[in-house]
Amino acid sequence: MLKFAKAAVATLVLVLFVSPVYAAESAPMEVEGAQRITAAEAKALFDKGVIFVDVRGDADYNAGRIPEAEHLHVDSKLTDASLGALVKKGDPVVFYCNGTKCGLSPKACAKAVAWGYTNVKYFRGGFPEWKAAGYPVE
């Protein structure tokens, strides 16, 4: 019983003191080879018909997204082939996730750049910034 109590206390300490450290981490400001864009710049690209790729998990995507965004989860669906089916290597493509505390879109941008995509847009503010700006969502 004492072992269980010690394990429970240790777990509680980890949750209370370590989790906030990870939650406070921010997505990088820049991704080498990609262009960071603001919500206004993202909207201008959206209005031109540029492909947006939502790299979040299914639950987040299903809860709300930028209209007509393609859904390619960064760890399971985003591949050179799946991206290539949507855009050519030189075409603009916008990656987004859950904003400044989310590391999925910078990871996706880095993958795309490594695969030779040359017009990669990193929407760091992601879906939260888009929604806060009052732009359409589905």
Secondary structure, 3 states (H helix, E strand, C coil): CHHHHHHHHHHHHHHHHHHHHHHCCCCCCCCCCEEECCHHHHHHHHHCCCEEEECCCHHHHHHCCCCCCEECCCCCCCCHHHHHCCCCCCCCEEEECCCCCCCHHHHHHHHHHHCCCCCEEECCCHHHHHHHCCCCCC
